[in-house]
Amino acid sequence: METLPTPEETGRMVLKIFGHFGNQPGEALSHRKLITMCAEWRWRTSDVADGVDYGLDAGWLERDPNGSIKLTEAGYAEI
């Protein structure tokens, strides 16, 4: 039986993607990049979606007006 990641673990998965691309605070990632890395690393898209939600609630991420997800200073500090 597969053990599911905790909400915080899913948030950290998303931060790992930001770190992979070398994002700095205020820089955004498109949904395409999130999904591409999810597929490459064989992560479930539902976990990454949950991770975005967790990151938004934790203040690690922000939505920008065009729908991308931006890394905050707090999120950068967690990478």
PyMOL Python script that loads the backbone (N, CA, C, O; Angstrom):
from pymol import cmd

cmd.read_pdbstr("""\
ATOM      1  N   MET A   1       0.842  -1.185   0.000  1.00  0.00           N
ATOM      2  CA  MET A   1       0.000   0.000   0.000  1.00  0.00           C
ATOM      3  C   MET A   1       0.889   1.250   0.000  1.00  0.00           C
ATOM      4  O   MET A   1       1.818   1.368   0.799  1.00  0.00           O
ATOM      5  N   GLU A   2       0.590   2.156  -0.891  1.00  0.00           N
ATOM      6  CA  GLU A   2       1.386   3.372  -1.055  1.00  0.00           C
ATOM      7  C   GLU A   2       1.084   4.368   0.063  1.00  0.00           C
ATOM      8  O   GLU A   2      -0.075   4.596   0.412  1.00  0.00           O
ATOM      9  N   THR A   3       2.137   4.953   0.614  1.00  0.00           N
ATOM     10  CA  THR A   3       1.984   6.000   1.611  1.00  0.00           C
ATOM     11  C   THR A   3       1.909   7.339   0.891  1.00  0.00           C
ATOM     12  O   THR A   3       2.788   7.681   0.100  1.00  0.00           O
ATOM     13  N   LEU A   4       0.867   8.082   1.169  1.00  0.00           N
ATOM     14  CA  LEU A   4       0.684   9.384   0.529  1.00  0.00           C
ATOM     15  C   LEU A   4       1.497  10.447   1.259  1.00  0.00           C
ATOM     16  O   LEU A   4       1.648  10.386   2.479  1.00  0.00           O
ATOM     17  N   PRO A   5       2.020  11.417   0.522  1.00  0.00           N
ATOM     18  CA  PRO A   5       2.771  12.496   1.171  1.00  0.00           C
ATOM     19  C   PRO A   5       1.849  13.381   1.996  1.00  0.00           C
ATOM     20  O   PRO A   5       0.663  13.521   1.699  1.00  0.00           O
ATOM     21  N   THR A   6       2.421  13.974   3.037  1.00  0.00           N
ATOM     22  CA  THR A   6       1.663  14.923   3.855  1.00  0.00           C
ATOM     23  C   THR A   6       1.483  16.219   3.064  1.00  0.00           C
ATOM     24  O   THR A   6       2.166  16.442   2.064  1.00  0.00           O
ATOM     25  N   PRO A   7       0.567  17.067   3.513  1.00  0.00           N
ATOM     26  CA  PRO A   7       0.425  18.359   2.825  1.00  0.00           C
ATOM     27  C   PRO A   7       1.736  19.144   2.779  1.00  0.00           C
ATOM     28  O   PRO A   7       2.071  19.725   1.747  1.00  0.00           O
ATOM     29  N   GLU A   8       2.480  19.167   3.890  1.00  0.00           N
ATOM     30  CA  GLU A   8       3.751  19.902   3.877  1.00  0.00           C
ATOM     31  C   GLU A   8       4.733  19.277   2.890  1.00  0.00           C
ATOM     32  O   GLU A   8       5.450  19.994   2.192  1.00  0.00           O
ATOM     33  N   GLU A   9       4.772  17.951   2.829  1.00  0.00           N
ATOM     34  CA  GLU A   9       5.659  17.292   1.868  1.00  0.00           C
ATOM     35  C   GLU A   9       5.311  17.666   0.433  1.00  0.00           C
ATOM     36  O   GLU A   9       6.204  17.851  -0.394  1.00  0.00           O
ATOM     37  N   THR A  10       4.018  17.777   0.132  1.00  0.00           N
ATOM     38  CA  THR A  10       3.639  18.165  -1.228  1.00  0.00           C
ATOM     39  C   THR A  10       4.057  19.610  -1.504  1.00  0.00           C
ATOM     40  O   THR A  10       4.477  19.938  -2.613  1.00  0.00           O
ATOM     41  N   GLY A  11       3.938  20.479  -0.482  1.00  0.00           N
ATOM     42  CA  GLY A  11       4.401  21.863  -0.650  1.00  0.00           C
ATOM     43  C   GLY A  11       5.890  21.919  -0.924  1.00  0.00           C
ATOM     44  O   GLY A  11       6.350  22.714  -1.744  1.00  0.00           O
ATOM     45  N   ARG A  12       6.632  21.083  -0.242  1.00  0.00           N
ATOM     46  CA  ARG A  12       8.082  21.053  -0.449  1.00  0.00           C
ATOM     47  C   ARG A  12       8.445  20.469  -1.811  1.00  0.00           C
ATOM     48  O   ARG A  12       9.485  20.809  -2.376  1.00  0.00           O
ATOM     49  N   MET A  13       7.598  19.597  -2.338  1.00  0.00           N
ATOM     50  CA  MET A  13       7.808  19.089  -3.694  1.00  0.00           C
ATOM     51  C   MET A  13       7.776  20.252  -4.690  1.00  0.00           C
ATOM     52  O   MET A  13       8.610  20.344  -5.591  1.00  0.00           O
ATOM     53  N   VAL A  14       6.801  21.128  -4.506  1.00  0.00           N
ATOM     54  CA  VAL A  14       6.684  22.291  -5.399  1.00  0.00           C
ATOM     55  C   VAL A  14       7.895  23.206  -5.240  1.00  0.00           C
ATOM     56  O   VAL A  14       8.422  23.717  -6.228  1.00  0.00           O
ATOM     57  N   LEU A  15       8.335  23.414  -4.005  1.00  0.00           N
ATOM     58  CA  LEU A  15       9.524  24.239  -3.794  1.00  0.00           C
ATOM     59  C   LEU A  15      10.739  23.621  -4.474  1.00  0.00           C
ATOM     60  O   LEU A  15      11.604  24.342  -4.970  1.00  0.00           O
ATOM     61  N   LYS A  16      10.812  22.300  -4.502  1.00  0.00           N
ATOM     62  CA  LYS A  16      11.919  21.629  -5.175  1.00  0.00           C
ATOM     63  C   LYS A  16      11.930  21.974  -6.670  1.00  0.00           C
ATOM     64  O   LYS A  16      12.993  22.126  -7.272  1.00  0.00           O
ATOM     65  N   ILE A  17      10.748  22.094  -7.255  1.00  0.00           N
ATOM     66  CA  ILE A  17      10.660  22.462  -8.676  1.00  0.00           C
ATOM     67  C   ILE A  17      11.188  23.886  -8.874  1.00  0.00           C
ATOM     68  O   ILE A  17      11.948  24.142  -9.807  1.00  0.00           O
ATOM     69  N   PHE A  18      10.784  24.816  -7.994  1.00  0.00           N
ATOM     70  CA  PHE A  18      11.301  26.184  -8.083  1.00  0.00           C
ATOM     71  C   PHE A  18      12.822  26.181  -7.953  1.00  0.00           C
ATOM     72  O   PHE A  18      13.514  26.882  -8.691  1.00  0.00           O
ATOM     73  N   GLY A  19      13.340  25.390  -7.010  1.00  0.00           N
ATOM     74  CA  GLY A  19      14.782  25.299  -6.826  1.00  0.00           C
ATOM     75  C   GLY A  19      15.480  24.725  -8.044  1.00  0.00           C
ATOM     76  O   GLY A  19      16.570  25.168  -8.409  1.00  0.00           O
ATOM     77  N   HIS A  20      14.855  23.740  -8.675  1.00  0.00           N
ATOM     78  CA  HIS A  20      15.427  23.126  -9.879  1.00  0.00           C
ATOM     79  C   HIS A  20      15.652  24.160 -10.979  1.00  0.00           C
ATOM     80  O   HIS A  20      16.660  24.120 -11.685  1.00  0.00           O
ATOM     81  N   PHE A  21      14.712  25.077 -11.114  1.00  0.00           N
ATOM     82  CA  PHE A  21      14.815  26.106 -12.151  1.00  0.00           C
ATOM     83  C   PHE A  21      15.586  27.337 -11.681  1.00  0.00           C
ATOM     84  O   PHE A  21      15.758  28.283 -12.450  1.00  0.00           O
ATOM     85  N   GLY A  22      16.049  27.343 -10.440  1.00  0.00           N
ATOM     86  CA  GLY A  22      16.839  28.463  -9.933  1.00  0.00           C
ATOM     87  C   GLY A  22      16.040  29.733  -9.723  1.00  0.00           C
ATOM     88  O   GLY A  22      16.587  30.833  -9.798  1.00  0.00           O
ATOM     89  N   ASN A  23      14.745  29.589  -9.462  1.00  0.00           N
ATOM     90  CA  ASN A  23      13.907  30.764  -9.275  1.00  0.00           C
ATOM     91  C   ASN A  23      14.295  31.541  -8.029  1.00  0.00           C
ATOM     92  O   ASN A  23      14.681  30.967  -7.011  1.00  0.00           O
ATOM     93  N   GLN A  24      14.187  32.848  -8.129  1.00  0.00           N
ATOM     94  CA  GLN A  24      14.412  33.779  -7.033  1.00  0.00           C
ATOM     95  C   GLN A  24      13.050  34.293  -6.564  1.00  0.00           C
ATOM     96  O   GLN A  24      12.056  34.143  -7.274  1.00  0.00           O
ATOM     97  N   PRO A  25      12.996  34.900  -5.369  1.00  0.00           N
ATOM     98  CA  PRO A  25      11.726  35.460  -4.899  1.00  0.00           C
ATOM     99  C   PRO A  25      11.125  36.415  -5.936  1.00  0.00           C
ATOM    100  O   PRO A  25      11.831  37.232  -6.528  1.00  0.00           O
ATOM    101  N   GLY A  26       9.834  36.298  -6.139  1.00  0.00           N
ATOM    102  CA  GLY A  26       9.123  37.141  -7.093  1.00  0.00           C
ATOM    103  C   GLY A  26       9.068  36.568  -8.493  1.00  0.00           C
ATOM    104  O   GLY A  26       8.319  37.068  -9.332  1.00  0.00           O
ATOM    105  N   GLU A  27       9.848  35.524  -8.768  1.00  0.00           N
ATOM    106  CA  GLU A  27       9.832  34.906 -10.091  1.00  0.00           C
ATOM    107  C   GLU A  27       8.751  33.832 -10.150  1.00  0.00           C
ATOM    108  O   GLU A  27       8.465  33.162  -9.159  1.00  0.00           O
ATOM    109  N   ALA A  28       8.165  33.685 -11.320  1.00  0.00           N
ATOM    110  CA  ALA A  28       7.032  32.781 -11.506  1.00  0.00           C
ATOM    111  C   ALA A  28       7.415  31.536 -12.292  1.00  0.00           C
ATOM    112  O   ALA A  28       8.385  31.518 -13.050  1.00  0.00           O
ATOM    113  N   LEU A  29       6.618  30.500 -12.082  1.00  0.00           N
ATOM    114  CA  LEU A  29       6.690  29.273 -12.884  1.00  0.00           C
ATOM    115  C   LEU A  29       5.337  29.071 -13.541  1.00  0.00           C
ATOM    116  O   LEU A  29       4.294  29.288 -12.924  1.00  0.00           O
ATOM    117  N   SER A  30       5.363  28.662 -14.773  1.00  0.00           N
ATOM    118  CA  SER A  30       4.114  28.364 -15.467  1.00  0.00           C
ATOM    119  C   SER A  30       3.605  26.985 -15.037  1.00  0.00           C
ATOM    120  O   SER A  30       4.364  26.160 -14.528  1.00  0.00           O
ATOM    121  N   HIS A  31       2.341  26.760 -15.247  1.00  0.00           N
ATOM    122  CA  HIS A  31       1.759  25.443 -14.966  1.00  0.00           C
ATOM    123  C   HIS A  31       2.442  24.388 -15.829  1.00  0.00           C
ATOM    124  O   HIS A  31       2.611  23.248 -15.398  1.00  0.00           O
ATOM    125  N   ARG A  32       2.830  24.757 -17.030  1.00  0.00           N
ATOM    126  CA  ARG A  32       3.495  23.816 -17.941  1.00  0.00           C
ATOM    127  C   ARG A  32       4.779  23.277 -17.316  1.00  0.00           C
ATOM    128  O   ARG A  32       5.039  22.075 -17.368  1.00  0.00           O
ATOM    129  N   LYS A  33       5.583  24.165 -16.725  1.00  0.00           N
ATOM    130  CA  LYS A  33       6.831  23.717 -16.100  1.00  0.00           C
ATOM    131  C   LYS A  33       6.552  22.815 -14.897  1.00  0.00           C
ATOM    132  O   LYS A  33       7.249  21.824 -14.681  1.00  0.00           O
ATOM    133  N   LEU A  34       5.527  23.166 -14.117  1.00  0.00           N
ATOM    134  CA  LEU A  34       5.169  22.317 -12.977  1.00  0.00           C
ATOM    135  C   LEU A  34       4.780  20.924 -13.440  1.00  0.00           C
ATOM    136  O   LEU A  34       5.230  19.930 -12.870  1.00  0.00           O
ATOM    137  N   ILE A  35       3.951  20.844 -14.464  1.00  0.00           N
ATOM    138  CA  ILE A  35       3.483  19.555 -14.973  1.00  0.00           C
ATOM    139  C   ILE A  35       4.627  18.784 -15.633  1.00  0.00           C
ATOM    140  O   ILE A  35       4.719  17.566 -15.486  1.00  0.00           O
ATOM    141  N   THR A  36       5.493  19.485 -16.356  1.00  0.00           N
ATOM    142  CA  THR A  36       6.628  18.828 -17.006  1.00  0.00           C
ATOM    143  C   THR A  36       7.530  18.162 -15.974  1.00  0.00           C
ATOM    144  O   THR A  36       7.935  17.013 -16.153  1.00  0.00           O
ATOM    145  N   MET A  37       7.846  18.871 -14.901  1.00  0.00           N
ATOM    146  CA  MET A  37       8.721  18.296 -13.878  1.00  0.00           C
ATOM    147  C   MET A  37       8.010  17.179 -13.120  1.00  0.00           C
ATOM    148  O   MET A  37       8.634  16.200 -12.711  1.00  0.00           O
ATOM    149  N   CYS A  38       6.733  17.330 -12.941  1.00  0.00           N
ATOM    150  CA  CYS A  38       5.949  16.278 -12.297  1.00  0.00           C
ATOM    151  C   CYS A  38       6.070  14.981 -13.093  1.00  0.00           C
ATOM    152  O   CYS A  38       6.279  13.914 -12.517  1.00  0.00           O
ATOM    153  N   ALA A  39       5.942  15.070 -14.388  1.00  0.00           N
ATOM    154  CA  ALA A  39       6.052  13.886 -15.250  1.00  0.00           C
ATOM    155  C   ALA A  39       7.474  13.349 -15.255  1.00  0.00           C
ATOM    156  O   ALA A  39       7.686  12.140 -15.173  1.00  0.00           O
ATOM    157  N   GLU A  40       8.453  14.253 -15.351  1.00  0.00           N
ATOM    158  CA  GLU A  40       9.854  13.827 -15.408  1.00  0.00           C
ATOM    159  C   GLU A  40      10.267  13.109 -14.125  1.00  0.00           C
ATOM    160  O   GLU A  40      10.993  12.116 -14.173  1.00  0.00           O
ATOM    161  N   TRP A  41       9.810  13.607 -12.989  1.00  0.00           N
ATOM    162  CA  TRP A  41      10.187  13.014 -11.703  1.00  0.00           C
ATOM    163  C   TRP A  41       9.194  11.941 -11.248  1.00  0.00           C
ATOM    164  O   TRP A  41       9.330  11.376 -10.163  1.00  0.00           O
ATOM    165  N   ARG A  42       8.195  11.669 -12.091  1.00  0.00           N
ATOM    166  CA  ARG A  42       7.185  10.639 -11.813  1.00  0.00           C
ATOM    167  C   ARG A  42       6.393  10.905 -10.525  1.00  0.00           C
ATOM    168  O   ARG A  42       6.116  10.002  -9.735  1.00  0.00           O
ATOM    169  N   TRP A  43       6.049  12.159 -10.355  1.00  0.00           N
ATOM    170  CA  TRP A  43       5.192  12.555  -9.245  1.00  0.00           C
ATOM    171  C   TRP A  43       3.756  12.600  -9.740  1.00  0.00           C
ATOM    172  O   TRP A  43       3.503  12.798 -10.928  1.00  0.00           O
ATOM    173  N   ARG A  44       2.843  12.419  -8.843  1.00  0.00           N
ATOM    174  CA  ARG A  44       1.423  12.515  -9.201  1.00  0.00           C
ATOM    175  C   ARG A  44       1.038  13.989  -9.325  1.00  0.00           C
ATOM    176  O   ARG A  44       1.405  14.812  -8.487  1.00  0.00           O
ATOM    177  N   THR A  45       0.306  14.300 -10.368  1.00  0.00           N
ATOM    178  CA  THR A  45      -0.103  15.702 -10.567  1.00  0.00           C
ATOM    179  C   THR A  45      -0.981  16.177  -9.413  1.00  0.00           C
ATOM    180  O   THR A  45      -0.947  17.353  -9.050  1.00  0.00           O
ATOM    181  N   SER A  46      -1.759  15.279  -8.842  1.00  0.00           N
ATOM    182  CA  SER A  46      -2.614  15.673  -7.711  1.00  0.00           C
ATOM    183  C   SER A  46      -1.759  16.108  -6.513  1.00  0.00           C
ATOM    184  O   SER A  46      -2.140  17.017  -5.776  1.00  0.00           O
ATOM    185  N   ASP A  47      -0.599  15.453  -6.319  1.00  0.00           N
ATOM    186  CA  ASP A  47       0.289  15.859  -5.225  1.00  0.00           C
ATOM    187  C   ASP A  47       0.845  17.255  -5.478  1.00  0.00           C
ATOM    188  O   ASP A  47       0.930  18.065  -4.555  1.00  0.00           O
ATOM    189  N   VAL A  48       1.224  17.542  -6.718  1.00  0.00           N
ATOM    190  CA  VAL A  48       1.757  18.862  -7.034  1.00  0.00           C
ATOM    191  C   VAL A  48       0.659  19.920  -6.894  1.00  0.00           C
ATOM    192  O   VAL A  48       0.923  21.015  -6.398  1.00  0.00           O
ATOM    193  N   ALA A  49      -0.546  19.614  -7.317  1.00  0.00           N
ATOM    194  CA  ALA A  49      -1.660  20.555  -7.154  1.00  0.00           C
ATOM    195  C   ALA A  49      -1.913  20.822  -5.664  1.00  0.00           C
ATOM    196  O   ALA A  49      -2.128  21.965  -5.260  1.00  0.00           O
ATOM    197  N   ASP A  50      -1.885  19.758  -4.855  1.00  0.00           N
ATOM    198  CA  ASP A  50      -2.043  19.930  -3.410  1.00  0.00           C
ATOM    199  C   ASP A  50      -0.888  20.749  -2.840  1.00  0.00           C
ATOM    200  O   ASP A  50      -1.075  21.561  -1.934  1.00  0.00           O
ATOM    201  N   GLY A  51       0.311  20.522  -3.385  1.00  0.00           N
ATOM    202  CA  GLY A  51       1.483  21.264  -2.935  1.00  0.00           C
ATOM    203  C   GLY A  51       1.387  22.745  -3.231  1.00  0.00           C
ATOM    204  O   GLY A  51       1.814  23.573  -2.427  1.00  0.00           O
ATOM    205  N   VAL A  52       0.830  23.081  -4.379  1.00  0.00           N
ATOM    206  CA  VAL A  52       0.615  24.501  -4.706  1.00  0.00           C
ATOM    207  C   VAL A  52      -0.350  25.106  -3.698  1.00  0.00           C
ATOM    208  O   VAL A  52      -0.115  26.199  -3.182  1.00  0.00           O
ATOM    209  N   ASP A  53      -1.433  24.395  -3.421  1.00  0.00           N
ATOM    210  CA  ASP A  53      -2.406  24.897  -2.431  1.00  0.00           C
ATOM    211  C   ASP A  53      -1.751  25.090  -1.068  1.00  0.00           C
ATOM    212  O   ASP A  53      -1.966  26.106  -0.407  1.00  0.00           O
ATOM    213  N   TYR A  54      -0.954  24.114  -0.652  1.00  0.00           N
ATOM    214  CA  TYR A  54      -0.266  24.228   0.636  1.00  0.00           C
ATOM    215  C   TYR A  54       0.699  25.418   0.614  1.00  0.00           C
ATOM    216  O   TYR A  54       0.744  26.204   1.560  1.00  0.00           O
ATOM    217  N   GLY A  55       1.459  25.543  -0.457  1.00  0.00           N
ATOM    218  CA  GLY A  55       2.411  26.642  -0.577  1.00  0.00           C
ATOM    219  C   GLY A  55       1.741  28.009  -0.546  1.00  0.00           C
ATOM    220  O   GLY A  55       2.274  28.955   0.034  1.00  0.00           O
ATOM    221  N   LEU A  56       0.575  28.112  -1.169  1.00  0.00           N
ATOM    222  CA  LEU A  56      -0.175  29.371  -1.129  1.00  0.00           C
ATOM    223  C   LEU A  56      -0.619  29.675   0.294  1.00  0.00           C
ATOM    224  O   LEU A  56      -0.474  30.803   0.765  1.00  0.00           O
ATOM    225  N   ASP A  57      -1.165  28.661   0.985  1.00  0.00           N
ATOM    226  CA  ASP A  57      -1.624  28.846   2.366  1.00  0.00           C
ATOM    227  C   ASP A  57      -0.463  29.163   3.318  1.00  0.00           C
ATOM    228  O   ASP A  57      -0.624  29.943   4.256  1.00  0.00           O
ATOM    229  N   ALA A  58       0.701  28.558   3.074  1.00  0.00           N
ATOM    230  CA  ALA A  58       1.860  28.756   3.938  1.00  0.00           C
ATOM    231  C   ALA A  58       2.579  30.074   3.663  1.00  0.00           C
ATOM    232  O   ALA A  58       3.469  30.464   4.420  1.00  0.00           O
ATOM    233  N   GLY A  59       2.204  30.758   2.593  1.00  0.00           N
ATOM    234  CA  GLY A  59       2.861  32.004   2.230  1.00  0.00           C
ATOM    235  C   GLY A  59       4.152  31.796   1.447  1.00  0.00           C
ATOM    236  O   GLY A  59       4.922  32.738   1.259  1.00  0.00           O
ATOM    237  N   TRP A  60       4.395  30.561   0.989  1.00  0.00           N
ATOM    238  CA  TRP A  60       5.584  30.251   0.200  1.00  0.00           C
ATOM    239  C   TRP A  60       5.413  30.666  -1.251  1.00  0.00           C
ATOM    240  O   TRP A  60       6.386  30.945  -1.951  1.00  0.00           O
ATOM    241  N   LEU A  61       4.160  30.703  -1.692  1.00  0.00           N
ATOM    242  CA  LEU A  61       3.834  30.987  -3.092  1.00  0.00           C
ATOM    243  C   LEU A  61       2.725  32.026  -3.164  1.00  0.00           C
ATOM    244  O   LEU A  61       1.962  32.213  -2.216  1.00  0.00           O
ATOM    245  N   GLU A  62       2.652  32.701  -4.310  1.00  0.00           N
ATOM    246  CA  GLU A  62       1.555  33.638  -4.613  1.00  0.00           C
ATOM    247  C   GLU A  62       1.119  33.390  -6.047  1.00  0.00           C
ATOM    248  O   GLU A  62       1.924  32.994  -6.889  1.00  0.00           O
ATOM    249  N   ARG A  63      -0.151  33.625  -6.318  1.00  0.00           N
ATOM    250  CA  ARG A  63      -0.628  33.595  -7.709  1.00  0.00           C
ATOM    251  C   ARG A  63      -0.384  34.968  -8.318  1.00  0.00           C
ATOM    252  O   ARG A  63      -0.617  35.998  -7.685  1.00  0.00           O
ATOM    253  N   ASP A  64       0.088  34.960  -9.554  1.00  0.00           N
ATOM    254  CA  ASP A  64       0.168  36.258 -10.209  1.00  0.00           C
ATOM    255  C   ASP A  64      -1.017  36.386 -11.156  1.00  0.00           C
ATOM    256  O   ASP A  64      -1.685  35.392 -11.444  1.00  0.00           O
ATOM    257  N   PRO A  65      -1.287  37.591 -11.644  1.00  0.00           N
ATOM    258  CA  PRO A  65      -2.508  37.836 -12.415  1.00  0.00           C
ATOM    259  C   PRO A  65      -2.690  36.946 -13.651  1.00  0.00           C
ATOM    260  O   PRO A  65      -3.821  36.706 -14.072  1.00  0.00           O
ATOM    261  N   ASN A  66      -1.594  36.456 -14.234  1.00  0.00           N
ATOM    262  CA  ASN A  66      -1.748  35.634 -15.442  1.00  0.00           C
ATOM    263  C   ASN A  66      -1.911  34.148 -15.127  1.00  0.00           C
ATOM    264  O   ASN A  66      -1.943  33.321 -16.038  1.00  0.00           O
ATOM    265  N   GLY A  67      -2.015  33.803 -13.831  1.00  0.00           N
ATOM    266  CA  GLY A  67      -2.266  32.419 -13.453  1.00  0.00           C
ATOM    267  C   GLY A  67      -1.029  31.628 -13.097  1.00  0.00           C
ATOM    268  O   GLY A  67      -1.131  30.474 -12.681  1.00  0.00           O
ATOM    269  N   SER A  68       0.143  32.228 -13.253  1.00  0.00           N
ATOM    270  CA  SER A  68       1.371  31.545 -12.852  1.00  0.00           C
ATOM    271  C   SER A  68       1.512  31.598 -11.331  1.00  0.00           C
ATOM    272  O   SER A  68       0.803  32.337 -10.648  1.00  0.00           O
ATOM    273  N   ILE A  69       2.434  30.805 -10.829  1.00  0.00           N
ATOM    274  CA  ILE A  69       2.694  30.755  -9.399  1.00  0.00           C
ATOM    275  C   ILE A  69       4.051  31.408  -9.149  1.00  0.00           C
ATOM    276  O   ILE A  69       5.045  31.053  -9.782  1.00  0.00           O
ATOM    277  N   LYS A  70       4.084  32.372  -8.213  1.00  0.00           N
ATOM    278  CA  LYS A  70       5.333  33.077  -7.902  1.00  0.00           C
ATOM    279  C   LYS A  70       5.878  32.602  -6.569  1.00  0.00           C
ATOM    280  O   LYS A  70       5.127  32.293  -5.644  1.00  0.00           O
ATOM    281  N   LEU A  71       7.188  32.551  -6.488  1.00  0.00           N
ATOM    282  CA  LEU A  71       7.901  32.203  -5.269  1.00  0.00           C
ATOM    283  C   LEU A  71       8.008  33.456  -4.403  1.00  0.00           C
ATOM    284  O   LEU A  71       8.366  34.527  -4.892  1.00  0.00           O
ATOM    285  N   THR A  72       7.697  33.315  -3.117  1.00  0.00           N
ATOM    286  CA  THR A  72       7.840  34.435  -2.186  1.00  0.00           C
ATOM    287  C   THR A  72       9.189  34.347  -1.468  1.00  0.00           C
ATOM    288  O   THR A  72       9.906  33.354  -1.589  1.00  0.00           O
ATOM    289  N   GLU A  73       9.516  35.390  -0.728  1.00  0.00           N
ATOM    290  CA  GLU A  73      10.725  35.372   0.093  1.00  0.00           C
ATOM    291  C   GLU A  73      10.673  34.203   1.080  1.00  0.00           C
ATOM    292  O   GLU A  73      11.667  33.509   1.290  1.00  0.00           O
ATOM    293  N   ALA A  74       9.499  33.998   1.681  1.00  0.00           N
ATOM    294  CA  ALA A  74       9.348  32.894   2.646  1.00  0.00           C
ATOM    295  C   ALA A  74       9.560  31.542   1.975  1.00  0.00           C
ATOM    296  O   ALA A  74      10.180  30.648   2.550  1.00  0.00           O
ATOM    297  N   GLY A  75       9.047  31.396   0.768  1.00  0.00           N
ATOM    298  CA  GLY A  75       9.236  30.148   0.023  1.00  0.00           C
ATOM    299  C   GLY A  75      10.684  29.926  -0.344  1.00  0.00           C
ATOM    300  O   GLY A  75      11.196  28.809  -0.264  1.00  0.00           O
ATOM    301  N   TYR A  76      11.345  31.007  -0.751  1.00  0.00           N
ATOM    302  CA  TYR A  76      12.755  30.914  -1.111  1.00  0.00           C
ATOM    303  C   TYR A  76      13.586  30.471   0.092  1.00  0.00           C
ATOM    304  O   TYR A  76      14.517  29.676  -0.040  1.00  0.00           O
ATOM    305  N   ALA A  77      13.241  30.987   1.245  1.00  0.00           N
ATOM    306  CA  ALA A  77      13.962  30.636   2.466  1.00  0.00           C
ATOM    307  C   ALA A  77      13.792  29.155   2.812  1.00  0.00           C
ATOM    308  O   ALA A  77      14.649  28.577   3.480  1.00  0.00           O
ATOM    309  N   GLU A  78      12.700  28.540   2.367  1.00  0.00           N
ATOM    310  CA  GLU A  78      12.438  27.129   2.643  1.00  0.00           C
ATOM    311  C   GLU A  78      13.147  26.194   1.662  1.00  0.00           C
ATOM    312  O   GLU A  78      13.281  24.998   1.925  1.00  0.00           O
ATOM    313  N   ILE A  79      13.598  26.740   0.536  1.00  0.00           N
ATOM    314  CA  ILE A  79      14.303  25.901  -0.440  1.00  0.00           C
ATOM    315  C   ILE A  79      15.649  25.601   0.125  1.00  0.00           C
ATOM    316  O   ILE A  79      16.444  24.906  -0.508  1.00  0.00           O
TER     317      ILE A  79
END
""", "prot")
cmd.dss("prot")
cmd.show_as("cartoon", "prot")
cmd.util.cbc("prot")
cmd.orient("prot")
